[in-house]
Amino acid sequence: MVKTDFNIETSLVQLISSEQAYHYKIVPFEAQNGHIIFRAASPSNILKQELQVVLGKQIQLLPETFENINQYLTTNFRQQSTVVKEDLHYSNDFLEKLLLKAKQIGSSDIHFEPYEHKCRVRYRLDGKLKEQFLINLSEYPVIVNKLKIKAGLDISEKRLPQDGRITMKTNTDEFDIRVSSLPTLHGEKIVLRILSKDAGHIQLEDLGFTEKELKTYKETVKKPNGIVFISGPTGSGKTTTLYATLKLLNDDKTNILTIEDPIEYTLEGVNQVQLKENIGLDFASTLRTFLRQDPDVIMVGEIRDVKTANMAIRAALTGHLVLSTIHTNSAWATISRLIDMGIPAFLIASTLNVSVAQRLVRKLCDTCKQEASVSKDVFPEHFNIPKDLKTHFIAMGCNACYHTGYQGRKAIYEIIPITKELVNHIKQNDLDIDVYLKEHNIATLKTNAIDLIKQGISSVEEVYALLSQ
C-alpha cells in the first residue's frame, strides 16, 4: 500500500526538536503506555539506548524506508539552515537572497512570524505555506528594520499595522513586493506579497478554461454593456482572470478604468486607481466619478457592499461593461448574494451577462506522482464514483517539488451565461438550476474537478472539498 498521509499529530511532533529529528532520521509515530514509538531509517539497539538517554523516555523503534522518513521530516519539521545563520550577519544579503529565491521557486508570499524564542520564515508555494528557515529572535529586529526601510515604513512605530511596497530589480526581471506589518505578542509579523509589475504575460488561454468555456466566456465579455461577475474565495485567482480579460479588451479604441485594492499588476493603456478609503476614495465614490470619465469598460476590484453593487448596476444600465469579483461559493450563488444585499432581481436579470466561479487547484508533480487503484474510502462518503474512474494518482513528494507532491496550479471554472430562460429563474429567485445545467451541458466546479482526477492532473485529496459539495 502506498503511503499518502505524512502528517503527524502536533502533540507527537512536540516531543522532539527539529534538530534531533533530522540528526537521528527519526519521527515520533505513537505514544503508548508511557512508551514512544518512533519510525527510524536505521533502527538499532545503540540508537534506541542513545535516544532513551537524550529524551529521558522509554523508546521503541520501528523500521521505515529512508524515502518515507524524509517525507515525514519535510512535512512536519523545520530544517535548520547554516546558510541563514551566516547570512544574518549581512541582513541585506540575506533578505535579497531570500526574496530572489522566493521569486525563483514561484512563491507568492513570505511570512516572518516571531514567537517566544525563535522566528520562523514560511513561503507560500502553490497556495500552501511551507516552513523554510528558523531565525534567532535576537536577529529578527534587524531584519524587520531593513524591510521597513526598504518599504518606506516608520521603523519607530511598532504598535500599529503598516503597509508599504518594495521594488526589486534583477538582471532579467523587475517585480514589486507588498509589505504588511502586524504587531503581535512577541514582535511584528511581516508578510511580503510578491507581485509581478506587468500583466502582459497573462493570457486567458493559459488559465485553465476548457475550449468550450473559453469560447463562451469571450463571447460574454465582448458585449458592449452589462456585468461580468467572477466569484470564489480569497486566493482563487479571480484577479488574474480579471487582468487577462482586461488584456483581451484593451485596445486603442477602448477607454478602460479600474478601481483596485491593491493594484497587483500594471497594464499599459489601462487607467488604474488605487483605493484609499481613509481619504474617501472608496469603490462607490470612485465609480460615480468614473461615469463622468466616458469609460467603455470599468473594472471594480470587489463588490463589498450594497452601495458599490448599486453603482455597478447603474454603470451597466447606462451602457458600460463592468467587470468585478464577489465572494460566493458557486456561479449561481452570486445571484442570491446580490439579492441578499438588497439588489432587485429584475435589475440583476437585466444587467448580468455571465456569472463565473473559479478555484485554483494544485497540479501533481509529474516526477513523483504515483498511480493507485480507486477505493471508496479515498472519496467523500456520499460521492458517486464515476464508473470509468478505475485508478487515480496520489502526491508523493520529491526534490523537484520541494517534497510537496505538487508543482504549479491550474484554475477550474464554472461559467453560466445568462440566457432568457435564466432571466426568468432570476426574476423568480429560483436557486435550483441543476436540471438546466445538465440539459445545456454546463460543467460545474465539481465536474471539472473530477476531470482533473481522470486526467491525472490533480489528486482526490486536492479537490476533496469540491467533490463533497
C-alpha positions in Angstrom: 0.0 0.0 0.0 1.3 3.4 -0.9 1.7 5.9 1.9 -0.3 9.1 1.2 -0.6 10.9 4.5 2.7 12.1 6.1 1.2 14.4 8.7 2.0 13.6 12.4 -0.1 14.7 15.4 1.1 18.0 16.8 1.5 16.5 20.3 3.9 13.9 18.9 5.9 16.5 16.8 6.5 18.5 20.0 8.2 15.5 21.7 11.5 16.1 19.9 13.2 19.1 18.3 13.7 19.5 14.5 17.4 19.2 15.0 17.0 15.8 16.8 14.6 14.5 14.2 16.9 15.4 11.3 20.1 14.2 13.1 18.8 10.8 14.0 16.4 10.4 11.0 13.5 9.5 13.2 9.9 10.6 13.5 7.5 10.0 16.5 4.7 7.8 15.5 2.7 6.9 18.5 2.6 7.3 22.3 1.6 4.0 24.1 1.6 3.2 27.8 4.5 5.6 28.6 6.5 4.4 25.6 7.2 6.5 22.5 7.1 4.6 19.2 9.4 6.1 16.6 9.9 5.3 12.9 13.6 5.2 12.0 15.5 4.8 8.8 18.2 2.8 10.5 16.8 1.3 13.8 19.4 -0.3 16.2 19.8 -1.0 19.9 22.6 1.6 20.1 20.3 4.2 18.6 17.5 3.2 21.0 19.7 3.5 24.0 21.1 6.9 22.9 17.6 8.2 22.4 16.4 7.0 25.7 19.2 8.9 27.4 18.7 12.1 25.3 14.9 12.2 25.6 14.5 10.6 29.0 11.8 8.3 27.8 11.2 4.6 27.0 11.7 4.2 23.3 10.6 1.6 20.7 11.9 1.8 17.2 10.2 0.6 14.0 11.8 0.4 10.6 10.7 2.8 7.9 12.1 3.5 4.4 14.5 6.3 4.0 12.2 8.0 1.4 9.3 7.9 3.8 11.3 9.2 6.7 12.4 12.2 4.6 8.8 13.0 3.6 7.7 12.7 7.3 10.5 15.2 8.2 9.9 17.7 5.4 6.1 17.6 6.2 6.3 18.1 9.9 9.7 19.5 11.0 11.5 22.7 10.1 15.0 22.3 8.7 17.8 24.5 10.1 19.9 26.3 7.6 23.5 27.1 8.3 23.4 29.5 5.3 20.8 31.6 7.0 22.9 31.8 10.2 25.8 33.1 8.2 23.8 35.5 6.1 22.0 37.0 9.1 25.2 39.0 9.9 24.7 40.6 6.5 21.0 41.2 6.6 20.8 42.9 3.2 22.4 39.9 1.5 20.2 37.5 3.4 17.0 39.4 2.5 17.9 39.7 -1.1 18.7 36.0 -1.4 15.5 35.2 0.4 13.4 37.3 -1.9 15.1 36.2 -5.0 14.8 32.5 -4.0 11.0 33.0 -3.3 10.5 34.6 -6.8 12.6 31.8 -8.4 10.6 28.9 -6.9 7.3 30.7 -7.6 6.3 31.6 -4.0 3.5 34.2 -3.8 4.1 35.2 -0.1 6.8 35.2 2.5 5.8 35.1 6.2 8.1 36.3 9.0 6.5 35.1 12.3 8.1 35.8 15.7 7.4 33.6 18.7 8.8 33.4 22.2 12.3 32.1 21.3 12.5 31.9 17.5 11.1 33.4 14.4 10.1 31.2 11.5 10.1 32.1 7.8 7.5 30.4 5.6 7.0 30.5 1.9 3.6 30.1 0.3 4.0 27.6 -2.6 1.1 26.8 -4.8 -1.3 28.2 -2.2 0.1 26.2 0.8 2.5 27.5 3.5 5.8 25.6 3.9 8.4 26.5 6.6 11.8 27.3 5.2 14.0 28.8 7.8 14.3 29.4 11.5 15.8 32.7 12.8 17.1 33.6 16.3 14.8 36.1 17.8 17.7 38.3 18.7 18.5 38.7 15.0 14.9 39.4 13.9 14.6 43.1 14.8 17.5 43.9 12.4 15.6 42.1 9.6 12.4 44.0 10.4 14.1 47.4 10.3 15.8 46.6 7.0 12.4 45.6 5.5 10.7 48.7 6.9 13.4 51.0 5.5 13.2 49.3 2.0 9.4 49.7 2.1 9.4 53.3 3.3 7.7 52.4 6.7 8.3 54.1 10.1 10.8 51.9 12.0 9.9 53.6 15.3 6.2 52.6 15.0 5.8 49.1 16.4 2.3 49.4 17.9 0.3 49.9 14.7 0.0 47.9 11.5 1.7 49.5 8.5 1.7 48.8 4.7 4.4 49.6 2.2 6.0 48.5 -1.1 9.4 47.4 -2.3 10.6 47.2 -5.9 13.2 44.5 -6.7 15.3 44.5 -9.8 17.3 41.7 -11.2 19.3 41.3 -14.5 16.2 39.8 -16.2 13.2 40.9 -14.2 11.6 43.6 -12.1 8.9 42.9 -9.6 7.1 44.6 -6.7 6.7 43.3 -3.1 3.8 44.4 -1.0 4.9 44.7 2.7 2.4 44.4 5.6 3.4 44.6 9.3 1.2 43.5 12.2 2.1 43.9 15.9 1.9 40.5 17.7 2.7 39.3 21.3 6.4 38.6 20.5 7.1 41.2 17.8 6.0 42.4 14.4 4.7 39.7 12.0 5.8 40.7 8.5 4.1 39.4 5.3 5.6 40.0 1.9 3.4 39.5 -1.2 5.4 39.1 -4.4 3.7 40.9 -7.3 4.6 40.9 -11.0 4.7 44.5 -12.2 3.5 43.6 -15.7 0.3 41.7 -16.6 1.5 41.4 -20.2 2.3 37.7 -19.8 -1.2 36.8 -18.6 -3.3 35.0 -21.3 -6.9 33.7 -20.9 -5.8 30.7 -22.9 -3.3 29.7 -20.2 -5.5 29.9 -17.2 -7.4 26.6 -17.3 -10.6 27.2 -19.4 -11.8 24.3 -21.5 -12.2 25.1 -25.2 -16.0 25.4 -24.8 -15.7 27.6 -21.6 -13.2 29.9 -23.3 -15.4 30.4 -26.3 -18.5 31.1 -24.0 -16.5 33.5 -21.8 -15.0 35.5 -24.6 -18.5 35.9 -26.2 -20.0 37.3 -23.0 -17.1 39.7 -22.1 -17.1 41.2 -25.6 -20.7 42.5 -25.2 -20.7 46.4 -25.1 -22.5 46.6 -21.8 -23.6 44.5 -18.8 -21.9 42.9 -15.8 -19.4 40.1 -15.6 -19.0 38.6 -12.1 -16.2 36.3 -11.1 -16.7 34.6 -7.7 -14.6 32.5 -5.4 -12.8 32.6 -2.1 -9.6 34.6 -1.4 -6.7 33.3 -3.3 -8.7 31.5 -6.0 -7.2 33.5 -8.9 -10.1 35.9 -9.5 -7.9 38.9 -10.0 -5.7 37.1 -12.5 -8.7 36.2 -14.6 -9.9 39.8 -14.5 -6.5 41.1 -15.7 -6.4 38.5 -18.5 -9.9 39.7 -19.5 -8.8 43.4 -19.5 -5.8 42.5 -21.7 -8.3 40.9 -24.2 -10.4 44.1 -24.2 -7.6 46.6 -24.2 -7.1 48.4 -27.5 -6.7 51.9 -28.9 -10.5 52.3 -29.2 -11.4 51.4 -25.7 -11.3 53.5 -22.5 -10.8 51.2 -19.6 -10.8 52.4 -15.9 -10.2 50.3 -12.8 -10.5 50.8 -9.1 -8.5 48.2 -7.1 -7.2 47.4 -3.6 -4.4 46.8 -4.2 -3.2 47.3 -7.8 -1.4 43.9 -8.2 -0.4 44.3 -11.9 0.0 47.2 -14.3 -1.4 47.2 -17.7 -0.3 49.6 -20.4 -3.3 51.5 -21.8 -5.5 50.9 -18.7 -6.2 53.7 -16.2 -5.8 52.2 -12.8 -6.9 53.8 -9.5 -5.7 52.6 -6.1 -8.4 52.5 -3.4 -7.7 54.9 -0.4 -10.7 54.6 1.9 -9.0 56.8 4.6 -9.4 59.9 2.4 -12.8 58.9 1.0 -11.6 57.2 -2.2 -13.7 54.1 -2.0 -15.3 51.8 -4.6 -18.7 53.6 -4.7 -17.4 57.2 -4.9 -14.8 56.3 -7.5 -17.4 54.5 -9.6 -19.5 57.6 -9.5 -16.6 59.7 -10.8 -15.8 57.0 -13.5 -19.2 57.6 -15.1 -18.1 61.2 -15.8 -14.9 59.9 -17.5 -16.5 58.5 -20.6 -15.5 54.9 -19.9 -16.2 51.8 -22.1 -15.1 49.2 -19.6 -15.0 49.5 -15.8 -13.3 47.1 -13.5 -14.2 47.1 -9.8 -11.8 45.1 -7.7 -14.6 43.7 -5.5 -18.3 44.2 -4.7 -18.2 44.5 -0.9 -21.4 46.3 -0.1 -24.8 47.3 -1.5 -23.6 50.9 -2.3 -20.9 49.6 -4.6 -23.3 47.0 -6.1 -25.9 49.6 -6.9 -23.2 51.8 -8.6 -22.0 48.8 -10.7 -25.6 48.1 -11.7 -26.1 51.7 -12.6 -23.0 51.7 -14.7 -24.1 48.6 -16.6 -27.6 50.1 -17.2 -26.1 53.3 -18.7 -24.2 51.3 -21.4 -20.9 50.3 -19.8 -19.3 46.9 -19.4 -18.5 46.2 -15.7 -16.1 43.5 -14.5 -15.9 42.6 -10.8 -15.4 39.9 -8.2 -17.7 38.7 -5.4 -17.2 36.2 -2.6 -19.6 33.3 -3.2 -19.2 29.5 -3.4 -20.7 29.0 -6.9 -21.6 30.9 -10.0 -25.3 30.8 -9.3 -24.9 31.7 -5.7 -23.8 35.2 -6.9 -27.5 35.9 -7.7 -28.7 35.1 -4.2 -25.8 37.1 -2.7 -26.8 40.2 -4.7 -30.5 39.7 -3.7 -29.5 39.4 -0.1 -27.6 42.7 -0.5 -30.9 44.3 -1.5 -30.5 44.5 -5.3 -33.9 43.9 -7.0 -34.0 40.7 -9.0 -35.2 42.4 -12.2 -32.1 44.7 -12.2 -29.8 41.7 -11.8 -31.6 39.9 -14.6 -31.4 42.9 -17.0 -27.7 43.6 -16.4 -25.8 40.3 -15.7 -24.1 38.9 -18.8 -22.3 36.0 -17.2 -21.6 34.6 -13.7 -18.3 32.7 -13.2 -17.0 30.7 -10.3 -13.4 29.5 -10.0 -10.9 27.7 -7.9 -7.2 27.2 -8.0 -6.1 23.5 -7.9 -2.6 22.3 -7.4 -1.2 20.1 -10.1 0.5 16.8 -9.2 4.3 16.7 -9.7 4.9 14.6 -12.8 8.3 13.4 -11.4 6.9 11.6 -8.3 3.1 11.1 -8.6 2.1 7.5 -8.2 -0.9 5.7 -9.6 -3.2 3.8 -7.3 -6.5 1.9 -7.5 -9.7 3.7 -6.7 -11.3 2.8 -3.4 -14.4 4.2 -1.7 -12.5 5.3 1.5 -10.5 7.8 -0.5 -13.6 9.8 -1.6 -16.2 11.7 0.4 -18.9 9.5 2.0 -21.8 10.2 -0.4 -19.7 10.7 -3.5 -20.8 8.7 -6.5 -17.5 7.4 -8.1 -17.7 7.6 -11.9 -17.7 4.1 -13.4 -14.9 4.9 -15.8 -12.6 6.0 -12.9 -10.6 2.9 -12.2 -7.3 4.5 -11.0 -6.1 7.9 -9.7 -2.8 9.5 -8.9 -1.5 10.5 -5.5 1.0 13.1 -4.3 4.3 11.6 -3.1 7.0 14.4 -2.8 10.5 14.7 -4.2 13.3 17.3 -4.6 11.7 18.6 -7.8 8.5 19.7 -5.9 10.2 20.5 -2.6 8.6 17.3 -1.2 5.1 18.7 -1.5 3.9 16.3 -4.3 2.7 19.2 -6.3 4.1 21.6 -8.9 2.1 24.6 -10.2 -1.6 25.3 -10.2 -4.5 25.3 -12.6 -7.7 27.2 -12.5 -11.0 25.4 -12.9 -14.2 27.3 -13.8 -18.0 27.2 -13.7 -19.3 29.5 -16.3 -23.0 30.3 -16.6 -24.0 32.8 -19.4 -27.3 34.4 -18.6 -29.9 33.4 -21.2 -33.6 34.3 -21.4 -34.5 31.2 -19.6 -32.2 32.0 -16.7 -33.5 35.6 -16.6 -36.9 34.1 -15.6 -35.2 32.0 -13.0 -33.5 35.1 -11.5 -36.8 37.1 -11.5 -38.5 34.3 -9.7 -35.5 33.9 -7.3 -35.2 30.3 -8.3 -31.9 29.0 -6.9 -32.2 25.4 -8.2 -30.9 25.2 -11.8 -29.2 21.8 -11.7 -31.6 20.5 -14.4 -30.8 23.5 -16.6 -27.1 23.0 -16.2 -27.3 19.3 -17.2 -29.6 20.0 -20.2 -27.2 22.6 -21.5 -24.1 20.6 -20.7 -22.6 23.3 -18.5 -19.7 22.0 -16.4 -19.7 22.8 -12.7 -16.6 23.1 -10.5 -17.3 19.5 -9.3 -17.5 18.2 -12.8 -14.2 19.9 -13.8 -12.5 18.6 -10.6 -13.4 15.0 -11.5 -12.0 15.5 -15.0 -8.6 16.6 -13.4 -8.6 13.4 -11.4 -9.3 11.3 -14.5 -6.6 13.0 -16.5 -4.0 12.5 -13.6 -3.5 16.3 -13.4 -4.6 16.6 -9.7 -5.4 14.3 -6.8 -8.5 13.4 -4.9 -7.0 15.0 -1.8 -6.6 18.3 -3.5 -10.1 18.6 -4.9 -11.8 16.8 -1.9 -13.8 19.8 -0.8 -15.3 20.3 -4.3 -16.2 16.6 -4.5 -18.1 16.8 -1.2 -20.4 19.6 -2.3 
